[in-house]
Every structure is written in C-alpha cells, then in structure tokens.
Amino acid sequence: MYILIAILMFGFLIFIHELGHFVSAKLLDVQVNEFAICMGPVLWQKKKGETTYSLRAIPIGGFCAMEGEDEESDNPRAFPQKSWWRRLIILAAGSFMNYLAGFLAIVLLYTGASSYSAPIITDFFEGCPLEASDGLQVGDELYKIDGRRVYLYSDVGTLLSRNKTGVYDVVVKRNGELVELPDFSMKPQLYDVDGVQEYKYGLYFGSVPGSFGTCLKYSWYTSLDFARMVWMSLQDLLSGLVSVNDMSGPVGIVSTISEVGSQAETVRDGLESVAYLGAFIAINLAVMNMLPLPALDGGRIFLLLVNTLFTAVTKKKIPAKYEAYIHAAGMVLLLSFMAFVTFKDIWKLFT
C-alpha cells in the first residue's frame, strides 16, 4: 500500500510542478503546445485550443512544452519573445508549486496540535554548568548556533552535532533582546536519567500553546528547516562528510517511504509519517530544481539572467542553439547520474 502511495505522491508532485509552469505561462500569454504527465509513448491525448494534453507511458517526469522554448520562433507569443521577468516567473513557478505543496502539507499535519515544542529553556539538569549569569538562563530561546538560525526544537541537537569542538557561537533571545554568547562551551555531561546514565547537555525545553497563528508560524519554520537541510546536505557532499553512496533516488525514496509507513503502530500514524516525508520531498525537489545546473529550471534561470545581462551590455543575444546544447549536455549528465543512483538503490534492495 505504501509503495503505491509513494508512486502516486511522486506523480502528484510532478503534476503540480508542471502545472505551475502551465498556469503561469497561460497567465503571461505564452503559447503552450503540449502539457504532458509522464514521459515516453502517448497513452492518451486530447487537444483543446492550442494545447495538446497528454498522458504518457513512462511514470517519470512530465513537461510543459512552450512555443520557442528550445528553438527559434518568430511567434510573438513564443517563450523567448516575452520579457525576461515573465520568463523568470514561468521557470520558477514549478518549484514554487512544489514548495507550496510541502508547506500546505505541513500545515494540515500541524493543524489541531495543542502545543508545539520550542527551543526555549525551561530548566536545567541538576549541576548543569551551562546555567550562569554569563551563560544560559531559564527563559532563554536558542536563536542561533554557529550563525545558523534555530527554527525548531529539533534544530538544537542537529546544529550542535555539526560542530565537533564543543565550542559554539550562541545567540539567545532573552526578554525580547538578542544576547550573544561567543565561544560558548557546550559539552555533553553524564547525567542520571530515570536510573540510566546518559550523556546530555543538561537542558530542559518547553513548548508553546497551539493556535492558528502558531500553526502557520511553525509550519513555515519547518518548511525553511527542510530547505536548509537540502543545502546542508549538499555542503556535506561537497566537503566529503557524506558520499554519493549515501544518496537515494526514486527507488530508494519509495523504499524508505514504504519502510516508514510499515513501521508505524497504526495506519493513521503511517499515513501521517508518509505525508510528513512527502512534504520534505516536495520542498527538497523545489530547492534542488532551482540549483543553477543545466537542464534544471535553476540552470535555465541562470542562463536567462546571463543572456539578459549580455544583451544589455552588447545589444546582442546569445543564440538559442548554444543554450540548447548546454541543456542537452546537462540532461545527459543528469540522466546518467540518476541511472547510477537508481542502480545503486536497486542493488541495495538485493544485498
């Protein structure tokens, strides 16, 4: 059941991504030749007005084919004939829809919660050395750790674990003002927790009561946190802290979703866990797609801005065929990388 849900979820995310391109193109008077869900041979199609709507056989991807998008066209309603800011909106609309879908899913999951865990210190373990007049105090809200914003309670452990020195630049919000604690030592100590010796930082955190405003606030914070996790993961990949072997493609993600759902105690818990993971995937797709890489919308936006600047300076346009070559090469590399990751995910299933 959860495998089917995962496949449907991917299909939905692709659909709303392409729908973002489609709706924005229509609103900005760009001719759309075809709006397709999935790739490969056509299973069904219907033409309405100037646009052909189709469903294709291979359940990967989809596209919104706009007039002149990848070739020269004299049509005044062609994509290249429109102003640069209109084209930017159309290119960014797909990622915007993915991000919006993730945010709304979080709102639905958080709606009705009586309270939300918050990075606000309510007490200290007995003998905790962090409590001091020039250190942490009851009522402090952890605001930043090593320059990174603390959005959620869960961020505290995540951000502390990324610095192995045990010395942090901490900013807390105290009585409505930001207080800096530079080079602040925070190292886990051995504490007795219900008769078991465990290493803890010695902090108790509280919560804030639930309300519609609080729901929106923490939903927004969660979406920002998801987006930041993508950037942090990319930084870890480039720095060598994680390897390509730690990455997962569609097969690995479907497997993870199935595992998360199946391990839940009830069907409701499983569906909520899958929905939460789906929100993360939606925001992940939104951020990844905006990277300035060829074949991605972010790469198209980057080249659009380069071409706009080049035209403003030289009064000439970069020929569309060169951009097409770049995106074609990028697509080949992207598909090759996806094939590698997919093969790795399938190999893991049988080893």
Disulfide bonds with the S-S distance in Angstrom:
none
